[in-house]
Amino acid sequence: MDAKPGDQILLEKGFHINAQVHDLHGTRENPIVIRGADPAFPSAVVCEERGVELVRCSWVRLENLFFLNPTEAAIVVDGTRPSAASDETAGDDSLGPVSEVSIAIAGCRISASREMPGMDAIRVINAKTVGIVDCHFEAWSDTAIELRNAHGVVITRNRFSPRPDSARQHAVRALDGSRTVAVMQNTFEGGIGTGVQIGNCDADSEAISGRGATEVHVLRSTFLEVQCPVSISGGSTGSLRESTVIDATALYRVDARCGVPSLTLGGNIFTWEPSVLRVVADRLGDAEASMVTLDANLWWSRELPMAFEVVGHPFGTEKSPQITTIDPRLSDRGFEPMEERAKTFGWLAPPPAPLVPVEQAAPAGNPPQTSPRSPEVRE
């Protein structure tokens, strides 16, 4: 199937086979859109190991698709250049130079009905400028969105719903030199082990090593019964701002075994029912207070202030006073603070139009092509 800038490739209702797409290029003004034909009923892609792979593609948008039962990953965005991919020393998904791809994944649903060790929903590798918006992630096995050497990524308005007994699962992992990542206006639901992991540290090898991720910012999101909302490792920088964290077992994790991380917390609501919280800050290695900057945050539980003697006080360097005496009185719907003095903290109404790569490019272009089976496009 040939496609040129401005084309729309429509998948009819029903089931479609997986596809690997190489070197498919739209333009900023005329992206190539691959989407379900009926907006009310997402078209299903039955995955084998992987669902749809976009290899060295640019200005392509995936929209309104339902990915079923991948064993490895539902969607892979791979910007690895041929010279890096053919390196004899490189393994699968090897890291290399970053390629500008300008890929958008919008309105998709990814679900797995069975446990598959190592299965991710979306992987982005060696790629720059990717938007993941309005997607629903259900029952993945390892990581919902894994970024490896990915730059300029926006992850917004998504819902993460894990499978039961999912303590080891991650929702988002920014690894291996990833940078400039915005994780905003997302909902992370109960059972996730780590909401957002910033950087990676291999502490199992004889020589502890890791590769950081920089400028990874989590904001305006809700974490409901997520075991640890944000984790940062050595050499990484990031922040958690204007978010609401409810009933976590650890509010944040600082891993200094692979170097010095830098984490900023500001404008958040941290609230928990008595006996739920195990520790305020989970610290690994020689974590020091200077590694965490505490702007103003609101901390609330009926067991305060005595609980701080058990779970630890807020860990970090205070730049502004921490609020510990105001009950935010969160609403049952939306978890917005009803207490007037708490309304400058936590989850707020989302802005009307977040910027998402490719989102601004008009999808209308050349007449759509209808595919009854598969969106497979090869060079």
N, C-alpha and C positions, 0 to 999 in steps of 0.2 A: 504494500500500500504506500503510495507516494503522498507526501504532504508538503505544502509550501506555506510560507508566512501568511497568517490570517485564516488558515483552514480550521474547521472544526471537525473532529472525528467523533462521531456519535455512536455509542454502544447501545443497541436496543435492549429492552427489558429482557432479563434472562441471565444465563450463565455464560461466561467467556473464559477462554484459556489464558494462562499467564503469557507474558511477552517481555522480550528484551529489545529495547529501542536504542539504536546507536546513531549518534551524530545527526540528530533532528534539530533544526534551528529555525525558530521564528525570529521576530524582531520586537523591539520595544513597542512600536506602534501596532504591530500585527503578530501577537503571539499565536502559537499553535495550541488549540484547546482539545483535550481528550476528555470526554465527559459522557455521563449517562444521558440518553435521549429524553427521558421523562424526568423532570425535576422532582416529581412526587415519589418516584420509585428508583432508588439508586441501582444501577446495573452492577451485577456481581462478577467479580474476578475470582475464579477458583484457583488458588495458589498451589504450586507444588513446593519447591524449596523457596522460590521467590515469586512475587506476584508481578509487578511491573518494575523493570530496571530502566532507568534513564541514564545512559552512558554517554558522556561528553555531549549532552544536549544543552540547548539554551533557549530561553524564552518559550517554555512549554508549561502548560497549566493542566493539572489533573483535577477533575471536578465531579462530584456527585457519583462516586464509585464505592462499592462495598467489597472489601477484600476478605476472603474466607480462608481460614486455616493455613496460613503460611507455616512452613517448618523452619525457615531461616529468617526471612524478612518479607513483609508485604510490599513495601516500596523501597527501592534503593536509588538514590541520586548519587551518581559517581562521576566526579569530574577528573578522574585520574587520566593523565595524558598517556598516549601510547608508549612513549619512551620509559615512563615510570612503571607502567603495567607490564612491560616486557622484561624488566630487570630480573635477571636470574636469581638475585638474592631476595626479591620481594615476594611476600606471601599473598594470600587472598586479601582483597581490599587494602593493598599496601598504601602507605602514606607517601605523598609526593607534593609537587607544586599544586597550588590551588588554582582552579579554573573558574572564571565567571560563568555562571549557568543561568541565573535569573529564572528559577523554577518556582511555581506556586502549586501547593497541594491544598485544595479547599473543599469543604463539605464532604469529606470522605469518612467512611466508617471501616474500622479494622477489628476483626473478631476472630478468636480461636476457640474451638469447642473442646480442645484437649491440651494437656500440658506437653510442651516441646522445649526441652532444655536449650537455652541459648537463643530462643526465638525473639526477635525484635519486631516492632511494627514498622518503623521507618528508620532507615540509615542514610546519613548524609556524609559523604567521604570526599575530601579534597575538593570542596565546592564552595563557591562564594555567591551570596545573594539568593537565599531560599526563604520562602514564606510557607508556614503551615498554619492554617486558619480554619476555624469552625469544624474541626474533625472530632470524632468520637472514638476513643481507644478502649477496647474491651478485652479483658482476659488475655493479655500478652504474657509471655513467660519470663523474659529477662528485662528488656528496656523498651518503653513505648517509642521514644525518639532518641536515637544515639547519633551524636555529632562527633566525627573524627576529622580533625583538621578542617573544620567548616568555619567560614567567616561570613559575617553579616547575615545572621539568621534571625527571623522573627517568628515566634511561636505564640499564637494569640487566639483567644476565645475557644480553646479546646477543652474537652472533658475527658478525664482519665478515670476509668472504672476498672479496677483490677479484678483478677480472679480471686476466689477465696484462698486463704492460707498463702498470701503472697508477700510475706515479709521481706524476701530477698529481691523483690522487684523494684526497679527504678522507673520513674515516669520519664524524666529527661536526664541525659548524661552528656555533658560537654567535655570532650576528652582530646588528648593528643594535639595540643596547639590550637584548638578552636578559640575563636575570639569574636568580640562584638556580637553578643547573642542577647536578644530581648525575649524573656519569657513572661508574658503579661496577659492579664485578664483570663486566666485559666482556672478551671475547677479540678482539684485533686481530691479524689474520694477515698473513703476509708479502706485500709488494708495495704496501701502502698508502703514499701519499706523506706525508700528515700524519694522525696519529691523531685528535687533537682540536685544532681551531683556535678560539682564544678572541679574539673581536673581529675587525674587518676594517679594512684600511688600503688606500686606493686611491692607489698611488704612481705610477700611469700618467698621471693628469691633471696639468695645469699646476700647480694648487694641491693639494698632497697633503692628503687628507682621509680621515677614518675615523670609525667609531662603535664604541665599545667595548662589551664585554659584562662584566658584573660577577658576582662570586661563582660562578664556574664551577669546580667541583671534580671532579677525576678521581682515583679511588681504587680500590684493590684490584683492579686490572686487569692483564692481561698483553699486552705488545706484542712480537710475534715478527717480527723482520725488517721492522718498520715504519721507513720512512726517517727520520721525525721524529715522536716520540710526541706532543709537545705544542708548540704555537706560540701566542704571545700578542702582541697588538699594543697600541699606545698607548691609554691610557684604560681598559684592561681589568684585571680582577683575577681571579686563579684560583690553583689549586694542583694539584700531582701528588703523591699520597701513597700509600704502601704498595702500590706497583705494581712489577712486574718488567719490565724493558726488556732485550731480548736482540737483539744484532746490529743496532742502529740505525746509520745513517750520521751523524746528528746527534742528540744526546740531547735537546736542547730548542732552541727558537728564540725570540729576544727582538727584537721589532720596535719601535723607538722613533721611527720616522719620523712617526707621527701623535700623539705624546704620550708620556706616561710610563706604562708598564705596571707591574704588580706580580704577581710569580709566586713561589710558595713550593714548595720541593721538600723532602719529608721522608719517611723510612722506606722509600725505594725501593732496589731493586737495579738497578744499571746494569752490564751485563756484555756483553762482546763478544769475538769471536775476533780474533786478531792481523790487522791490516791492514784490518778491516772499517770501523771508525769513522773518519770524515773529520774531524770536529770535535766537541768536547764541546758547545759552545754556539754556535749560528749567530746572529750579531748583525747587525742592520740598523739604520741610523741611528746616533744617538749613544747606544747602549745602555750603561748604566753598571751597575756591580756592585750598587749600592743597589736596583736594580729586581728583583733576585732574592734571596730569602731561602733560605739553605741550612740546614735542620735536618739531623739526622744521616742520611746516606745511605751505602750500600755501593757502591763502585766496584771492579769486578774485571775484569782481563784478564791473560793471561800476559805481555803486553807492558808491563805496568806495573812500575815507575814511569816508565821511560824514555819511554813513549808520551805522557805528559802534556807533554813538551817539544815534541812534534809536533802533537798534536791540541788542545792547550790544557788548562789546569787547570780544575777546576770553577769556573764563573763565577758570582759572586754574593757576598753577605755571609754569612759563616759564623756561625750562631748556636750550632752544636754541631760537634764534630769530625767530619770525613769519614773513613770507614773505607776504606782502600785496600789492605790487606794480607791480607784474609780471602777465600779462595775459597769461595763459598756452596755449591758442589757441587749444582747444581740437578738435581732428579729429571727423568727423561725424560718422565714423565707428570705433568702439573700444574705443573711448573716450581717446585716448592716447595724451599726450601733444606734440604739434608740436613745441612749443617754446623751444629752446635748454636749456635755464636756468631752465626750469620747468621739465625736463625729469627725474630728480631724485625723483619726487613726483608722487603720485597717482598710478593708475592701470598700471601694467607693464605686458609684455608678460609672461604667466605662465611658470613655470619650466617644463621640459619634463616629469617627472614621480613623482608626489606626492605620498607619502606613504599612502595607504589606507588599513585598516585591511581586511584580507582575499584576497585582490586584488592580492597579490603576490603568493598565493597558486594556483598551476596549477589546473584549473577546469577539465582537462581531467583525467579520472580515469576509473571506470568500465563502461561498455556499458550503454547508456542512457535508462531509462524507459520512455515510452510514455504514458501520461495520457490523455484520450479524454475528461475528465470532470473536475477533480479537483485534486489539489495537496495535498489533505487531508491525513495526516499521524498521527496516534494516537498510543499511547502506548498500 
